[in-house]
Amino acid sequence: MKRLACVVSYDGTNFSGYQVQPNKRTVQLELEKALKKVHKGQKTHVVASGRTDAGVHARGQVIHFDSPYHIPEAQWPKALNACLPDDIRITRAKYVSTDFHARYHTSGKEYRYRVLKSEQVDVFRRNLVTHIPYSLDVEEMRVAAQLIVGTHDFSAFCAANTNVVDKVRTLYAIEIEEYGDELHFILRGNGFLYNMVRIIVGTLLEVGNKKRSVNSVRMALEKCEREYAGKTAPGHGLYLWAVQYDEQ
């Protein structure tokens, strides 16, 4: 058996998230269906770097799976893409050691969140960006974002229904960049809790809209309770952009 790691991009619009669910269309389901075709009916389990929710997109999701075939690395994307729907693409494939694990061996991730600043919804981007029709104070959001950078207990920025006990994570950077009529929130860290990016972005948007103060962000980190942070931003503006590993 050989183990392969693949970089996967997908448009999450028509998926009920990444993970297999009964009677739902998911990214994992489509990947395993494609691998079953390639392996002539043999079921192949796929492991991902992490799950994404319904509507969330990915540019650089990483998966691994085992295969008895020794197809050249450059041919794997072609073979799998021929069996995949148009909203999923394998962009790269590489043979890795048999102890490589796409989830447990991650050293960091980068997420991006796209916000459209305009009076009206863009019909062509409605599933790819979150529309904000009101003005935002970008500089104020940048000041608040720097309070969140660092190592903290992110309990306030995690979905209340999560069963994770250790909620300490390190955010290396939060950048807010302007691209025409869009704002891109770029978050890099060693790991992210459930809904963490969306809650951080939702909180920063409330700062930008003057619904909360910069100091309230500091308080949320101190109190470690969900009620002190802002609303969860919609899923369709979020992208799993890249996953890092210590080894190439």
Contacts in CASP RR format, 6 or more apart in sequence:
PFRMAT RR
TARGET T0000
AUTHOR 0000-0000-0000
METHOD contacts of the structure
MODEL  1
MKRLACVVSYDGTNFSGYQVQPNKRTVQLELEKALKKVHKGQKTHVVASG
RTDAGVHARGQVIHFDSPYHIPEAQWPKALNACLPDDIRITRAKYVSTDF
HARYHTSGKEYRYRVLKSEQVDVFRRNLVTHIPYSLDVEEMRVAAQLIVG
THDFSAFCAANTNVVDKVRTLYAIEIEEYGDELHFILRGNGFLYNMVRII
VGTLLEVGNKKRSVNSVRMALEKCEREYAGKTAPGHGLYLWAVQYDEQ
1 66 0 8 1.000
1 67 0 8 1.000
1 68 0 8 1.000
1 98 0 8 1.000
2 66 0 8 1.000
2 67 0 8 1.000
2 68 0 8 1.000
2 69 0 8 1.000
2 70 0 8 1.000
2 95 0 8 1.000
3 64 0 8 1.000
3 65 0 8 1.000
3 66 0 8 1.000
3 67 0 8 1.000
3 95 0 8 1.000
3 96 0 8 1.000
3 97 0 8 1.000
3 98 0 8 1.000
3 100 0 8 1.000
4 64 0 8 1.000
4 65 0 8 1.000
4 66 0 8 1.000
4 67 0 8 1.000
4 73 0 8 1.000
4 76 0 8 1.000
4 93 0 8 1.000
4 94 0 8 1.000
4 95 0 8 1.000
4 96 0 8 1.000
5 62 0 8 1.000
5 63 0 8 1.000
5 64 0 8 1.000
5 93 0 8 1.000
5 94 0 8 1.000
5 96 0 8 1.000
5 100 0 8 1.000
5 102 0 8 1.000
6 62 0 8 1.000
6 63 0 8 1.000
6 64 0 8 1.000
6 65 0 8 1.000
6 76 0 8 1.000
6 77 0 8 1.000
6 80 0 8 1.000
6 90 0 8 1.000
6 92 0 8 1.000
6 93 0 8 1.000
6 94 0 8 1.000
7 60 0 8 1.000
7 61 0 8 1.000
7 62 0 8 1.000
7 90 0 8 1.000
7 91 0 8 1.000
7 92 0 8 1.000
7 93 0 8 1.000
8 27 0 8 1.000
8 31 0 8 1.000
8 48 0 8 1.000
8 58 0 8 1.000
8 60 0 8 1.000
8 61 0 8 1.000
8 62 0 8 1.000
8 63 0 8 1.000
8 88 0 8 1.000
8 89 0 8 1.000
8 90 0 8 1.000
8 91 0 8 1.000
9 58 0 8 1.000
9 59 0 8 1.000
9 60 0 8 1.000
9 61 0 8 1.000
9 88 0 8 1.000
9 89 0 8 1.000
9 91 0 8 1.000
10 27 0 8 1.000
10 57 0 8 1.000
10 58 0 8 1.000
10 61 0 8 1.000
10 87 0 8 1.000
10 88 0 8 1.000
10 89 0 8 1.000
11 57 0 8 1.000
11 87 0 8 1.000
11 127 0 8 1.000
11 128 0 8 1.000
12 27 0 8 1.000
12 52 0 8 1.000
12 54 0 8 1.000
12 55 0 8 1.000
12 56 0 8 1.000
12 57 0 8 1.000
12 58 0 8 1.000
12 87 0 8 1.000
12 236 0 8 1.000
13 55 0 8 1.000
13 57 0 8 1.000
13 87 0 8 1.000
13 127 0 8 1.000
13 128 0 8 1.000
13 236 0 8 1.000
14 25 0 8 1.000
14 87 0 8 1.000
15 25 0 8 1.000
15 26 0 8 1.000
15 27 0 8 1.000
15 54 0 8 1.000
15 55 0 8 1.000
15 87 0 8 1.000
16 24 0 8 1.000
16 25 0 8 1.000
16 26 0 8 1.000
16 54 0 8 1.000
17 24 0 8 1.000
17 26 0 8 1.000
17 27 0 8 1.000
17 51 0 8 1.000
17 52 0 8 1.000
17 53 0 8 1.000
17 54 0 8 1.000
17 55 0 8 1.000
17 56 0 8 1.000
18 26 0 8 1.000
18 27 0 8 1.000
18 28 0 8 1.000
18 48 0 8 1.000
18 50 0 8 1.000
18 51 0 8 1.000
18 52 0 8 1.000
18 61 0 8 1.000
19 26 0 8 1.000
19 28 0 8 1.000
19 51 0 8 1.000
20 26 0 8 1.000
20 28 0 8 1.000
20 29 0 8 1.000
20 32 0 8 1.000
27 52 0 8 1.000
27 58 0 8 1.000
27 61 0 8 1.000
27 88 0 8 1.000
28 46 0 8 1.000
28 48 0 8 1.000
30 84 0 8 1.000
30 85 0 8 1.000
30 88 0 8 1.000
31 46 0 8 1.000
31 63 0 8 1.000
31 80 0 8 1.000
31 84 0 8 1.000
31 88 0 8 1.000
32 43 0 8 1.000
32 44 0 8 1.000
32 45 0 8 1.000
32 46 0 8 1.000
33 83 0 8 1.000
34 80 0 8 1.000
34 83 0 8 1.000
34 84 0 8 1.000
35 44 0 8 1.000
35 46 0 8 1.000
35 65 0 8 1.000
35 67 0 8 1.000
35 80 0 8 1.000
36 42 0 8 1.000
36 43 0 8 1.000
36 44 0 8 1.000
37 83 0 8 1.000
38 69 0 8 1.000
38 79 0 8 1.000
38 80 0 8 1.000
38 83 0 8 1.000
39 67 0 8 1.000
39 68 0 8 1.000
39 69 0 8 1.000
44 65 0 8 1.000
44 66 0 8 1.000
44 67 0 8 1.000
45 65 0 8 1.000
46 63 0 8 1.000
46 64 0 8 1.000
46 65 0 8 1.000
47 63 0 8 1.000
47 64 0 8 1.000
47 65 0 8 1.000
47 101 0 8 1.000
47 102 0 8 1.000
47 103 0 8 1.000
48 61 0 8 1.000
48 62 0 8 1.000
48 63 0 8 1.000
48 102 0 8 1.000
48 103 0 8 1.000
49 61 0 8 1.000
49 62 0 8 1.000
49 63 0 8 1.000
49 102 0 8 1.000
49 103 0 8 1.000
49 106 0 8 1.000
49 109 0 8 1.000
49 240 0 8 1.000
49 243 0 8 1.000
50 61 0 8 1.000
50 102 0 8 1.000
50 103 0 8 1.000
50 240 0 8 1.000
52 58 0 8 1.000
52 61 0 8 1.000
52 238 0 8 1.000
52 240 0 8 1.000
53 195 0 8 1.000
53 235 0 8 1.000
54 235 0 8 1.000
55 127 0 8 1.000
55 235 0 8 1.000
55 236 0 8 1.000
56 235 0 8 1.000
56 236 0 8 1.000
56 237 0 8 1.000
56 238 0 8 1.000
56 239 0 8 1.000
56 240 0 8 1.000
57 128 0 8 1.000
57 236 0 8 1.000
57 237 0 8 1.000
57 238 0 8 1.000
57 239 0 8 1.000
57 240 0 8 1.000
58 239 0 8 1.000
58 240 0 8 1.000
58 241 0 8 1.000
59 112 0 8 1.000
59 239 0 8 1.000
59 240 0 8 1.000
59 241 0 8 1.000
59 242 0 8 1.000
60 91 0 8 1.000
60 240 0 8 1.000
60 241 0 8 1.000
60 242 0 8 1.000
60 243 0 8 1.000
61 240 0 8 1.000
61 243 0 8 1.000
62 102 0 8 1.000
62 106 0 8 1.000
62 243 0 8 1.000
62 245 0 8 1.000
63 102 0 8 1.000
64 96 0 8 1.000
64 100 0 8 1.000
64 101 0 8 1.000
64 102 0 8 1.000
66 98 0 8 1.000
71 79 0 8 1.000
73 93 0 8 1.000
73 94 0 8 1.000
73 95 0 8 1.000
74 93 0 8 1.000
76 90 0 8 1.000
76 93 0 8 1.000
77 89 0 8 1.000
77 90 0 8 1.000
77 91 0 8 1.000
77 92 0 8 1.000
77 93 0 8 1.000
80 90 0 8 1.000
80 93 0 8 1.000
81 89 0 8 1.000
81 90 0 8 1.000
84 90 0 8 1.000
102 243 0 8 1.000
105 245 0 8 1.000
105 246 0 8 1.000
105 247 0 8 1.000
106 191 0 8 1.000
106 243 0 8 1.000
106 244 0 8 1.000
106 245 0 8 1.000
107 190 0 8 1.000
107 244 0 8 1.000
107 245 0 8 1.000
107 246 0 8 1.000
108 188 0 8 1.000
108 189 0 8 1.000
108 190 0 8 1.000
108 191 0 8 1.000
108 243 0 8 1.000
108 244 0 8 1.000
109 188 0 8 1.000
109 189 0 8 1.000
109 191 0 8 1.000
109 192 0 8 1.000
109 240 0 8 1.000
109 241 0 8 1.000
109 242 0 8 1.000
109 243 0 8 1.000
109 244 0 8 1.000
110 186 0 8 1.000
110 187 0 8 1.000
110 188 0 8 1.000
110 189 0 8 1.000
110 241 0 8 1.000
110 242 0 8 1.000
110 243 0 8 1.000
110 244 0 8 1.000
111 186 0 8 1.000
111 187 0 8 1.000
111 192 0 8 1.000
111 197 0 8 1.000
111 238 0 8 1.000
111 239 0 8 1.000
111 240 0 8 1.000
111 241 0 8 1.000
112 184 0 8 1.000
112 185 0 8 1.000
112 186 0 8 1.000
112 187 0 8 1.000
112 238 0 8 1.000
112 239 0 8 1.000
112 241 0 8 1.000
113 130 0 8 1.000
113 184 0 8 1.000
113 185 0 8 1.000
113 187 0 8 1.000
113 197 0 8 1.000
113 198 0 8 1.000
113 201 0 8 1.000
113 233 0 8 1.000
113 237 0 8 1.000
113 238 0 8 1.000
113 239 0 8 1.000
114 128 0 8 1.000
114 129 0 8 1.000
114 130 0 8 1.000
114 182 0 8 1.000
114 183 0 8 1.000
114 184 0 8 1.000
114 237 0 8 1.000
114 239 0 8 1.000
115 129 0 8 1.000
115 130 0 8 1.000
115 131 0 8 1.000
115 132 0 8 1.000
115 136 0 8 1.000
115 182 0 8 1.000
115 183 0 8 1.000
115 184 0 8 1.000
115 185 0 8 1.000
115 201 0 8 1.000
115 205 0 8 1.000
115 237 0 8 1.000
116 122 0 8 1.000
116 125 0 8 1.000
116 129 0 8 1.000
116 130 0 8 1.000
116 131 0 8 1.000
116 132 0 8 1.000
116 181 0 8 1.000
116 182 0 8 1.000
117 132 0 8 1.000
117 135 0 8 1.000
117 136 0 8 1.000
117 181 0 8 1.000
117 182 0 8 1.000
117 183 0 8 1.000
118 131 0 8 1.000
118 133 0 8 1.000
118 181 0 8 1.000
119 133 0 8 1.000
120 133 0 8 1.000
121 131 0 8 1.000
122 129 0 8 1.000
122 131 0 8 1.000
127 236 0 8 1.000
128 236 0 8 1.000
128 237 0 8 1.000
129 182 0 8 1.000
129 236 0 8 1.000
129 237 0 8 1.000
130 233 0 8 1.000
130 234 0 8 1.000
130 235 0 8 1.000
130 236 0 8 1.000
130 237 0 8 1.000
132 205 0 8 1.000
134 209 0 8 1.000
135 209 0 8 1.000
136 183 0 8 1.000
136 205 0 8 1.000
136 208 0 8 1.000
136 209 0 8 1.000
137 207 0 8 1.000
137 208 0 8 1.000
137 209 0 8 1.000
137 210 0 8 1.000
138 176 0 8 1.000
138 178 0 8 1.000
138 183 0 8 1.000
138 208 0 8 1.000
140 207 0 8 1.000
140 208 0 8 1.000
140 214 0 8 1.000
141 176 0 8 1.000
141 204 0 8 1.000
141 205 0 8 1.000
141 207 0 8 1.000
141 208 0 8 1.000
142 176 0 8 1.000
143 214 0 8 1.000
144 203 0 8 1.000
144 204 0 8 1.000
144 207 0 8 1.000
144 214 0 8 1.000
144 217 0 8 1.000
145 174 0 8 1.000
145 175 0 8 1.000
145 176 0 8 1.000
145 204 0 8 1.000
146 174 0 8 1.000
147 214 0 8 1.000
147 217 0 8 1.000
147 218 0 8 1.000
147 221 0 8 1.000
148 157 0 8 1.000
148 171 0 8 1.000
148 174 0 8 1.000
148 200 0 8 1.000
148 217 0 8 1.000
148 221 0 8 1.000
149 171 0 8 1.000
149 172 0 8 1.000
149 173 0 8 1.000
149 174 0 8 1.000
150 170 0 8 1.000
150 171 0 8 1.000
150 172 0 8 1.000
151 168 0 8 1.000
151 169 0 8 1.000
151 170 0 8 1.000
152 168 0 8 1.000
152 169 0 8 1.000
152 171 0 8 1.000
152 221 0 8 1.000
153 167 0 8 1.000
153 168 0 8 1.000
153 221 0 8 1.000
153 224 0 8 1.000
154 167 0 8 1.000
154 168 0 8 1.000
154 169 0 8 1.000
154 193 0 8 1.000
154 196 0 8 1.000
154 221 0 8 1.000
155 167 0 8 1.000
155 224 0 8 1.000
155 225 0 8 1.000
155 226 0 8 1.000
156 199 0 8 1.000
156 220 0 8 1.000
156 221 0 8 1.000
156 223 0 8 1.000
156 224 0 8 1.000
156 225 0 8 1.000
156 226 0 8 1.000
156 227 0 8 1.000
156 228 0 8 1.000
156 229 0 8 1.000
157 193 0 8 1.000
157 196 0 8 1.000
157 199 0 8 1.000
157 200 0 8 1.000
157 203 0 8 1.000
157 220 0 8 1.000
157 229 0 8 1.000
158 164 0 8 1.000
158 167 0 8 1.000
158 193 0 8 1.000
158 194 0 8 1.000
158 195 0 8 1.000
158 196 0 8 1.000
158 199 0 8 1.000
158 226 0 8 1.000
159 193 0 8 1.000
159 194 0 8 1.000
159 195 0 8 1.000
159 199 0 8 1.000
159 226 0 8 1.000
159 232 0 8 1.000
160 226 0 8 1.000
162 193 0 8 1.000
162 194 0 8 1.000
164 193 0 8 1.000
164 194 0 8 1.000
167 193 0 8 1.000
167 224 0 8 1.000
169 189 0 8 1.000
169 190 0 8 1.000
169 191 0 8 1.000
169 192 0 8 1.000
169 193 0 8 1.000
169 196 0 8 1.000
170 189 0 8 1.000
170 190 0 8 1.000
170 191 0 8 1.000
171 187 0 8 1.000
171 188 0 8 1.000
171 189 0 8 1.000
172 188 0 8 1.000
172 189 0 8 1.000
172 190 0 8 1.000
173 186 0 8 1.000
173 187 0 8 1.000
173 188 0 8 1.000
173 189 0 8 1.000
174 185 0 8 1.000
174 186 0 8 1.000
174 187 0 8 1.000
174 188 0 8 1.000
174 200 0 8 1.000
175 184 0 8 1.000
175 185 0 8 1.000
175 186 0 8 1.000
176 183 0 8 1.000
176 184 0 8 1.000
176 185 0 8 1.000
176 186 0 8 1.000
176 204 0 8 1.000
177 183 0 8 1.000
177 184 0 8 1.000
177 186 0 8 1.000
178 184 0 8 1.000
185 197 0 8 1.000
185 200 0 8 1.000
185 201 0 8 1.000
185 204 0 8 1.000
186 241 0 8 1.000
187 197 0 8 1.000
187 200 0 8 1.000
195 232 0 8 1.000
197 238 0 8 1.000
198 232 0 8 1.000
198 233 0 8 1.000
198 234 0 8 1.000
198 235 0 8 1.000
198 238 0 8 1.000
199 229 0 8 1.000
199 230 0 8 1.000
199 231 0 8 1.000
199 232 0 8 1.000
199 233 0 8 1.000
200 229 0 8 1.000
201 233 0 8 1.000
201 238 0 8 1.000
202 230 0 8 1.000
202 231 0 8 1.000
202 232 0 8 1.000
202 233 0 8 1.000
203 212 0 8 1.000
203 217 0 8 1.000
203 220 0 8 1.000
203 229 0 8 1.000
203 230 0 8 1.000
203 231 0 8 1.000
204 217 0 8 1.000
205 233 0 8 1.000
206 212 0 8 1.000
206 230 0 8 1.000
206 231 0 8 1.000
207 213 0 8 1.000
207 214 0 8 1.000
207 216 0 8 1.000
207 217 0 8 1.000
212 230 0 8 1.000
216 228 0 8 1.000
217 229 0 8 1.000
219 228 0 8 1.000
220 228 0 8 1.000
220 229 0 8 1.000
220 230 0 8 1.000
END
